[in-house]
Amino acid sequence: MTDLEAHVNAEGRDKLVKQVREKIDELGVTYIYYQFISVTGRIVGKGIPADHWERTAERGFQLVYGSTANLYVDRHGDYIGYGPESSELVGIPDPETFCQLPWDKRVARVFCTCFRNREERENPGG
């Protein structure tokens, strides 16, 4: 079992995912901002309509490796970390971090844990 599979299948997580769905419906949330922290400490993420909560909670969403390094390049012009030809990361939301945004009640945010892509040759889902 990969780290990604263990995370998604953690005991009690399915109950938390259902509780978030109830909260989404109760609060009228229509859009969720899935966030993670870059290596420089910047909060970055991806917005997805709330209708896709369950699928995203189970399968995650794709993001480029460079987003974890704010797409910086080194002094030679090479991307820090991984180049544009690299596979994508998978972001899996942590349901216990779900929160409606106070300045726009239609939007919520949830923090995510990032994993290597399931199709990678080396340490898939790690």
TORPA-4810 file (N, C-alpha, C, O; in nm, 3 decimals):
<nodes>
NODE_1_0.085_-0.118_0.000_0.000_0.000_0.000_0.090_0.124_0.000_0.184_0.134_0.078_M
NODE_2_0.058_0.218_-0.089_0.137_0.341_-0.096_0.097_0.436_0.017_-0.005_0.418_0.083_T
NODE_3_0.180_0.537_0.039_0.148_0.640_0.139_0.017_0.709_0.105_-0.064_0.739_0.193_D
NODE_4_-0.004_0.734_-0.024_-0.127_0.799_-0.069_-0.248_0.713_-0.034_-0.347_0.764_0.020_L
NODE_5_-0.242_0.584_-0.065_-0.354_0.493_-0.035_-0.379_0.485_0.115_-0.494_0.484_0.159_E
NODE_6_-0.272_0.479_0.193_-0.287_0.474_0.339_-0.355_0.601_0.391_-0.438_0.595_0.481_A
NODE_7_-0.319_0.714_0.333_-0.379_0.842_0.375_-0.528_0.846_0.344_-0.609_0.882_0.429_H
NODE_8_-0.564_0.810_0.222_-0.704_0.813_0.179_-0.788_0.711_0.255_-0.906_0.735_0.284_V
NODE_9_-0.728_0.597_0.288_-0.802_0.489_0.356_-0.785_0.490_0.507_-0.820_0.392_0.573_N
NODE_10_-0.734_0.599_0.563_-0.715_0.607_0.709_-0.847_0.589_0.782_-0.952_0.633_0.735_A
NODE_11_-0.840_0.524_0.895_-0.960_0.497_0.975_-1.032_0.627_1.011_-0.970_0.721_1.061_E
NODE_12_-1.161_0.632_0.985_-1.243_0.747_1.021_-1.246_0.858_0.917_-1.328_0.949_0.927_G
NODE_13_-1.159_0.851_0.815_-1.154_0.958_0.715_-1.283_0.965_0.634_-1.331_1.074_0.603_R
NODE_14_-1.340_0.849_0.598_-1.463_0.850_0.520_-1.577_0.920_0.594_-1.661_0.985_0.532_D
NODE_15_-1.580_0.906_0.726_-1.681_0.974_0.807_-1.660_1.126_0.802_-1.756_1.203_0.792_K
NODE_16_-1.533_1.169_0.808_-1.502_1.312_0.800_-1.541_1.369_0.663_-1.591_1.481_0.655_L
NODE_17_-1.518_1.292_0.558_-1.555_1.336_0.422_-1.706_1.358_0.414_-1.751_1.457_0.356_V
NODE_18_-1.784_1.269_0.472_-1.930_1.283_0.473_-1.973_1.404_0.557_-2.066_1.475_0.520_K
NODE_19_-1.904_1.427_0.669_-1.937_1.543_0.753_-1.911_1.673_0.679_-1.986_1.769_0.692_Q
NODE_20_-1.803_1.676_0.601_-1.773_1.796_0.522_-1.883_1.817_0.417_-1.925_1.930_0.395_V
NODE_21_-1.929_1.709_0.352_-2.038_1.723_0.255_-2.161_1.784_0.320_-2.226_1.872_0.262_R
NODE_22_-2.194_1.739_0.440_-2.309_1.795_0.513_-2.289_1.943_0.540_-2.382_2.023_0.528_E
NODE_23_-2.166_1.980_0.577_-2.135_2.120_0.606_-2.141_2.204_0.478_-2.191_2.317_0.480_K
NODE_24_-2.092_2.150_0.367_-2.099_2.219_0.238_-2.244_2.252_0.204_-2.277_2.365_0.168_I
NODE_25_-2.330_2.152_0.217_-2.472_2.170_0.185_-2.540_2.267_0.282_-2.618_2.353_0.241_D
NODE_26_-2.509_2.252_0.410_-2.570_2.337_0.514_-2.532_2.484_0.497_-2.616_2.573_0.513_E
NODE_27_-2.404_2.509_0.465_-2.354_2.646_0.456_-2.373_2.708_0.318_-2.356_2.829_0.302_L
NODE_28_-2.408_2.628_0.219_-2.426_2.681_0.084_-2.295_2.708_0.012_-2.289_2.795_-0.075_G
NODE_29_-2.190_2.634_0.046_-2.060_2.650_-0.018_-2.068_2.595_-0.161_-2.116_2.484_-0.182_V
NODE_30_-2.020_2.673_-0.257_-2.023_2.630_-0.397_-1.885_2.609_-0.457_-1.872_2.553_-0.566_T
NODE_31_-1.781_2.653_-0.386_-1.645_2.649_-0.441_-1.547_2.621_-0.328_-1.559_2.678_-0.220_Y
NODE_32_-1.452_2.533_-0.353_-1.353_2.499_-0.250_-1.213_2.527_-0.305_-1.180_2.487_-0.416_I
NODE_33_-1.133_2.596_-0.224_-0.995_2.625_-0.257_-0.907_2.524_-0.184_-0.896_2.528_-0.062_Y
NODE_34_-0.846_2.432_-0.260_-0.761_2.327_-0.205_-0.620_2.383_-0.194_-0.556_2.411_-0.296_Y
NODE_35_-0.570_2.398_-0.072_-0.445_2.469_-0.049_-0.334_2.377_0.003_-0.359_2.276_0.068_Q
NODE_36_-0.211_2.416_-0.029_-0.093_2.350_0.026_0.016_2.456_0.039_0.004_2.565_-0.017_F
NODE_37_0.120_2.425_0.112_0.227_2.521_0.139_0.347_2.490_0.050_0.391_2.376_0.041_I
NODE_38_0.399_2.593_-0.016_0.519_2.575_-0.099_0.642_2.566_-0.009_0.634_2.590_0.111_S
NODE_39_0.756_2.530_-0.069_0.879_2.518_0.010_0.925_2.652_0.066_1.007_2.655_0.158_V
NODE_40_0.875_2.762_0.011_0.911_2.894_0.062_0.809_2.946_0.163_0.821_3.059_0.211_T
NODE_41_0.707_2.864_0.196_0.609_2.904_0.295_0.488_2.977_0.240_0.405_3.027_0.316_G
NODE_42_0.477_2.984_0.111_0.364_3.052_0.046_0.245_2.957_0.034_0.263_2.840_0.000_R
NODE_43_0.125_3.006_0.063_0.005_2.924_0.046_-0.038_2.932_-0.100_-0.065_3.040_-0.152_I
NODE_44_-0.043_2.817_-0.164_-0.087_2.808_-0.304_-0.195_2.702_-0.312_-0.216_2.626_-0.218_V
NODE_45_-0.263_2.696_-0.424_-0.368_2.596_-0.433_-0.442_2.598_-0.564_-0.400_2.659_-0.663_G
NODE_46_-0.554_2.528_-0.561_-0.636_2.510_-0.680_-0.782_2.515_-0.639_-0.821_2.452_-0.541_K
NODE_47_-0.863_2.588_-0.714_-1.006_2.596_-0.685_-1.085_2.494_-0.765_-1.060_2.474_-0.884_G
NODE_48_-1.180_2.428_-0.699_-1.263_2.326_-0.762_-1.407_2.344_-0.712_-1.426_2.367_-0.592_I
NODE_49_-1.507_2.334_-0.799_-1.646_2.344_-0.752_-1.676_2.241_-0.643_-1.628_2.128_-0.647_P
NODE_50_-1.756_2.282_-0.545_-1.788_2.197_-0.430_-1.862_2.069_-0.468_-1.860_1.972_-0.393_A
NODE_51_-1.927_2.068_-0.585_-1.995_1.947_-0.631_-1.900_1.829_-0.644_-1.943_1.714_-0.642_D
NODE_52_-1.771_1.856_-0.658_-1.671_1.751_-0.678_-1.599_1.710_-0.549_-1.497_1.643_-0.555_H
NODE_53_-1.652_1.749_-0.434_-1.586_1.723_-0.306_-1.551_1.575_-0.286_-1.435_1.544_-0.259_W
NODE_54_-1.647_1.486_-0.298_-1.621_1.344_-0.270_-1.515_1.285_-0.363_-1.427_1.212_-0.319_E
NODE_55_-1.525_1.317_-0.491_-1.428_1.265_-0.587_-1.288_1.318_-0.555_-1.191_1.243_-0.558_R
NODE_56_-1.280_1.447_-0.526_-1.150_1.506_-0.497_-1.094_1.453_-0.365_-0.973_1.433_-0.353_T
NODE_57_-1.180_1.429_-0.268_-1.135_1.374_-0.140_-1.079_1.233_-0.157_-0.989_1.193_-0.083_A
NODE_58_-1.131_1.159_-0.254_-1.085_1.022_-0.276_-0.969_1.013_-0.374_-0.871_0.944_-0.349_E
NODE_59_-0.980_1.085_-0.488_-0.880_1.073_-0.595_-0.775_1.184_-0.593_-0.665_1.166_-0.645_R
NODE_60_-0.809_1.298_-0.532_-0.716_1.410_-0.529_-0.724_1.494_-0.655_-0.813_1.475_-0.738_G
NODE_61_-0.630_1.587_-0.668_-0.622_1.672_-0.787_-0.476_1.680_-0.827_-0.386_1.663_-0.745_F
NODE_62_-0.452_1.705_-0.955_-0.317_1.710_-1.009_-0.259_1.851_-0.995_-0.331_1.950_-1.007_Q
NODE_63_-0.129_1.858_-0.971_-0.060_1.987_-0.970_0.085_1.964_-1.009_0.141_1.857_-0.983_L
NODE_64_0.145_2.063_-1.070_0.283_2.048_-1.117_0.379_2.056_-0.998_0.355_2.127_-0.901_V
NODE_65_0.489_1.981_-1.008_0.589_1.984_-0.902_0.641_2.125_-0.877_0.667_2.163_-0.762_Y
NODE_66_0.655_2.201_-0.983_0.709_2.336_-0.970_0.627_2.426_-0.879_0.680_2.522_-0.822_G
NODE_67_0.498_2.397_-0.864_0.414_2.481_-0.778_0.458_2.473_-0.632_0.432_2.566_-0.555_S
NODE_68_0.524_2.365_-0.593_0.572_2.355_-0.455_0.696_2.439_-0.432_0.735_2.463_-0.318_T
NODE_69_0.759_2.484_-0.542_0.876_2.571_-0.532_0.848_2.708_-0.591_0.940_2.783_-0.624_A
NODE_70_0.718_2.742_-0.605_0.675_2.870_-0.662_0.730_2.893_-0.802_0.743_3.007_-0.847_N
NODE_71_0.762_2.784_-0.873_0.815_2.788_-1.009_0.941_2.874_-1.021_0.960_2.943_-1.122_L
NODE_72_1.025_2.870_-0.921_1.153_2.942_-0.926_1.254_2.864_-1.010_1.247_2.742_-1.021_Y
NODE_73_1.346_2.938_-1.067_1.456_2.875_-1.139_1.587_2.909_-1.068_1.597_3.011_-0.999_V
NODE_74_1.686_2.823_-1.086_1.816_2.849_-1.026_1.896_2.943_-1.117_1.844_2.991_-1.218_D
NODE_75_2.021_2.970_-1.082_2.100_3.067_-1.159_2.134_3.019_-1.300_2.179_3.098_-1.384_R
NODE_76_2.111_2.889_-1.327_2.134_2.834_-1.461_2.007_2.832_-1.545_2.009_2.789_-1.660_H
NODE_77_1.896_2.877_-1.486_1.769_2.878_-1.559_1.691_2.749_-1.550_1.590_2.732_-1.618_G
NODE_78_1.738_2.656_-1.465_1.668_2.528_-1.448_1.569_2.540_-1.333_1.595_2.606_-1.233_D
NODE_79_1.453_2.475_-1.350_1.354_2.476_-1.244_1.409_2.413_-1.117_1.482_2.314_-1.123_Y
NODE_80_1.374_2.471_-1.004_1.413_2.414_-0.875_1.324_2.294_-0.850_1.202_2.303_-0.860_I
NODE_81_1.385_2.183_-0.817_1.309_2.063_-0.785_1.289_1.975_-0.906_1.365_1.881_-0.927_G
NODE_82_1.190_2.003_-0.987_1.155_1.919_-1.100_1.130_2.005_-1.222_1.082_2.117_-1.212_Y
NODE_83_1.164_1.951_-1.337_1.144_2.023_-1.461_1.002_2.008_-1.515_0.923_1.931_-1.460_G
NODE_84_0.971_2.080_-1.622_0.835_2.077_-1.678_0.797_1.940_-1.735_0.678_1.914_-1.755_P
NODE_85_0.894_1.853_-1.761_0.865_1.721_-1.815_0.827_1.620_-1.706_0.787_1.508_-1.736_E
NODE_86_0.840_1.660_-1.581_0.812_1.569_-1.469_0.664_1.537_-1.456_0.578_1.612_-1.501_S
NODE_87_0.637_1.424_-1.392_0.498_1.388_-1.362_0.441_1.490_-1.265_0.513_1.573_-1.209_S
NODE_88_0.310_1.484_-1.247_0.246_1.578_-1.156_0.228_1.518_-1.017_0.223_1.396_-1.000_E
NODE_89_0.217_1.606_-0.919_0.185_1.565_-0.783_0.035_1.542_-0.771_-0.042_1.582_-0.858_L
NODE_90_-0.005_1.477_-0.663_-0.146_1.459_-0.631_-0.172_1.525_-0.497_-0.106_1.492_-0.398_V
NODE_91_-0.267_1.618_-0.492_-0.306_1.681_-0.366_-0.430_1.613_-0.312_-0.531_1.602_-0.381_G
NODE_92_-0.424_1.567_-0.186_-0.537_1.501_-0.121_-0.583_1.590_-0.005_-0.503_1.621_0.084_I
NODE_93_-0.710_1.633_-0.005_-0.757_1.722_0.102_-0.764_1.653_0.238_-0.798_1.534_0.247_P
NODE_94_-0.733_1.728_0.342_-0.745_1.682_0.481_-0.876_1.737_0.534_-0.883_1.855_0.569_D
NODE_95_-0.982_1.654_0.542_-1.116_1.703_0.574_-1.126_1.782_0.705_-1.210_1.872_0.716_P
NODE_96_-1.043_1.748_0.803_-1.050_1.817_0.932_-1.008_1.963_0.924_-1.025_2.038_1.021_E
NODE_97_-0.951_2.006_0.810_-0.909_2.146_0.794_-1.010_2.229_0.715_-0.985_2.347_0.689_T
NODE_98_-1.121_2.172_0.676_-1.224_2.242_0.598_-1.277_2.362_0.676_-1.309_2.350_0.794_F
NODE_99_-1.288_2.478_0.608_-1.336_2.599_0.675_-1.397_2.694_0.572_-1.338_2.720_0.467_C
NODE_100_-1.516_2.743_0.602_-1.581_2.843_0.518_-1.506_2.975_0.532_-1.464_3.012_0.642_Q
NODE_101_-1.488_3.047_0.421_-1.418_3.175_0.426_-1.512_3.283_0.477_-1.623_3.296_0.426_L
NODE_102_-1.470_3.362_0.575_-1.559_3.463_0.633_-1.590_3.579_0.538_-1.694_3.643_0.554_P
NODE_103_-1.503_3.607_0.441_-1.525_3.721_0.352_-1.605_3.683_0.227_-1.648_3.771_0.152_W
NODE_104_-1.626_3.553_0.203_-1.711_3.508_0.093_-1.770_3.374_0.133_-1.706_3.270_0.117_D
NODE_105_-1.891_3.375_0.183_-1.954_3.256_0.240_-1.979_3.145_0.139_-2.008_3.032_0.177_K
NODE_106_-1.968_3.175_0.010_-1.986_3.072_-0.093_-1.861_2.987_-0.112_-1.865_2.885_-0.180_R
NODE_107_-1.750_3.031_-0.052_-1.621_2.967_-0.074_-1.567_2.910_0.057_-1.585_2.968_0.164_V
NODE_108_-1.501_2.794_0.046_-1.434_2.733_0.161_-1.291_2.701_0.121_-1.256_2.705_0.003_A
NODE_109_-1.210_2.670_0.220_-1.074_2.624_0.192_-1.050_2.497_0.272_-1.111_2.473_0.376_R
NODE_110_-0.959_2.416_0.220_-0.917_2.295_0.289_-0.769_2.276_0.258_-0.727_2.291_0.143_V
NODE_111_-0.690_2.243_0.359_-0.548_2.217_0.337_-0.529_2.075_0.287_-0.610_1.987_0.316_F
NODE_112_-0.423_2.053_0.212_-0.401_1.924_0.147_-0.262_1.869_0.178_-0.169_1.944_0.210_C
NODE_113_-0.251_1.739_0.166_-0.123_1.671_0.172_-0.088_1.632_0.030_-0.171_1.578_-0.043_T
NODE_114_0.036_1.659_-0.011_0.080_1.630_-0.148_0.157_1.499_-0.153_0.238_1.468_-0.065_C
NODE_115_0.130_1.422_-0.257_0.194_1.292_-0.279_0.248_1.286_-0.421_0.204_1.360_-0.510_F
NODE_116_0.343_1.197_-0.441_0.392_1.171_-0.576_0.278_1.108_-0.657_0.189_1.044_-0.601_R
NODE_117_0.283_1.127_-0.788_0.179_1.073_-0.876_0.173_0.921_-0.867_0.275_0.855_-0.846_N
NODE_118_0.056_0.866_-0.883_0.035_0.720_-0.876_0.110_0.645_-0.986_0.142_0.528_-0.969_R
NODE_119_0.139_0.711_-1.098_0.203_0.645_-1.213_0.355_0.662_-1.216_0.418_0.620_-1.313_E
NODE_120_0.414_0.722_-1.115_0.559_0.744_-1.117_0.634_0.612_-1.109_0.588_0.517_-1.045_E
NODE_121_0.749_0.607_-1.173_0.831_0.485_-1.169_0.892_0.465_-1.031_0.898_0.352_-0.981_R
NODE_122_0.936_0.573_-0.970_1.003_0.565_-0.841_0.909_0.613_-0.730_0.861_0.726_-0.734_E
NODE_123_0.884_0.528_-0.634_0.802_0.559_-0.517_0.666_0.619_-0.554_0.633_0.728_-0.507_N
NODE_124_0.586_0.550_-0.637_0.454_0.604_-0.672_0.366_0.621_-0.549_0.362_0.535_-0.461_P
NODE_125_0.295_0.733_-0.543_0.207_0.759_-0.429_0.279_0.787_-0.299_0.218_0.784_-0.193_G
NODE_126_0.409_0.815_-0.307_0.490_0.838_-0.187_0.483_0.979_-0.137_0.546_1.013_-0.037_G
</nodes>
